Structure formats: C-alpha cells, structure tokens
Amino acid sequence: MTIHSDISVALAKLEQELRQLQLWQQQRPSDTALASTQPFCVDTLTLPQWLQFIFLERMQMLVKNQQPLPNQCGIAPIAEEYLKGAGINGAALIKTLEDIDQILSRQSH
C-alpha cells in the first residue's frame, strides 16, 4: 500500500471515531470561524470541529489529488488534553491520531 492509501484508511477511521464519540457535526461552522489564523483555530472552533472541517478535509484533498503529505501531524497530545478536559474517553481517537502521525513520519525516513 502507498502512503496515500494508508492515510486514506486512517482518515476514515478518524471520522468513524469522531462519529462514535458523537463529536461529528452536521452543521458546518461559518466561513469566518474556518478562516481563523490561530493554530487549530482555537479562537473559533473546538478541536473536534477543527479535526472534521479543517484537518480531515485538507488531508482528504491531498490524498485524492496524490499531493505531498505533511511529514507529521502531532495532534494526538492536543486531542488527549482536549478529551481529558471534556471528560471523554477517547483512547481509540487518540490511537488513530497517533497512527496518522506514524504513517506521515514514515515518509521522512
């Protein structure tokens, strides 16, 4: 399998985990909220919203167009803190984000 197909599978798993934790939203945030210049749009979006509407969408577009992927994502520790603060047991979600980071870091070796 190529890195693009590996990432595609991991992104589908990420969506599944967000849905299972009931963190998936049907309503898209406003264009203004999505246009934040802050890291992870911390001033306008929750982390699950950022994962769904920014990270997933951008990564899926890169995969679809077979464009170069980032060498790492490093989101798992941030997600772990967010979920802990929200009182959500998101071990599977954290594992999926760690898997994504491992897949991306493979290409830089």
N, C-alpha and C positions, 0 to 999 in steps of 0.2 A: 504493500500500500504506500501511496505517496503521502507526504506531509499534509497536503491539501485534503486528501480523503480522511486521514486520521483526525485532522482538526474538524472536518465536517461532522464526523461521528461524535466527537466530543462536544461540539456546539449543540447538536441535537439533544445530547444528554443534559447539557446545561439548561436548555429550555424545559426539558422534562422535569428537572429538579425544581426549577422556579415554579412551574405549574403545580407540582406535588406539594410544595410548601405554601401554596396559594399566594405567591408573590407575583404572579403573572397578571398583567393588566390588559384589559380590552381597550381602554381609552388611552390614546397617545397623548403625552404631555404637549403643551404648547410649543410652537417653534421657538419662542423666546426662552423657555426653560431648556430646550435641547441645544440652544446656541451658547450656553454658558461657557466662559473661558476658564473657569476654575477646574482643577483636577477632579475627575469623576463627577463633574457638575454638582459638587457638594452644596452649592448655594441654591440649586433649583430642583434637584432630583434626589430621590432616595437611591441607595445603592442598587436595589433590585431594578428600579426604573433605568438606571444607567446601564446595568447589565443587559436588560432587554432592548432598550431603544437606541443605545449607542454602541456598546461593545458587540453584542450579537449581530446587529445589522451590519456594522462595518466589517466584522470578521467574515460573515457570510458573503458579503460582496467581494472581498479579497479572494475567498475560496472559489466562488462562482467564476470570477474573471481570471483565475490562476495567477493572481498578482503576488508579489513577495509578501511574506507574513512577517510580523514583528519577531524579534529574537526571544522575547519573553513577555509575560503579562504581569506577573507578580500581584495578582488581585486577591489570591486566597487569604493572606493575612488580614487584609482590609475587610473582606467579607466575613471572616471569622469574628472580628471585633464587632462588626455591624450586627451579625446574628446573635452574638452573645448579649449585646446591649438590648436587642429586641426580644430576648427570651425565646429564640427559635433554635431548635435543634437542627442544624443544617450540615451535619457531618458529611452527608453524601454530596451536597452542593460544594462544600469546601474541597472534597476529594476530586470532584470534577474540575474545579478551577486549578487545582494542583496538577492534574493530568494535562490540562491545556498548557500550563506553563512548561511542563516537562516536554511535551511534544514540540512546542515552539523552540525551546532551548536546544533540542537535538540538532537543529539545522545549523547552529553556530559552531558545532564541534567538527 
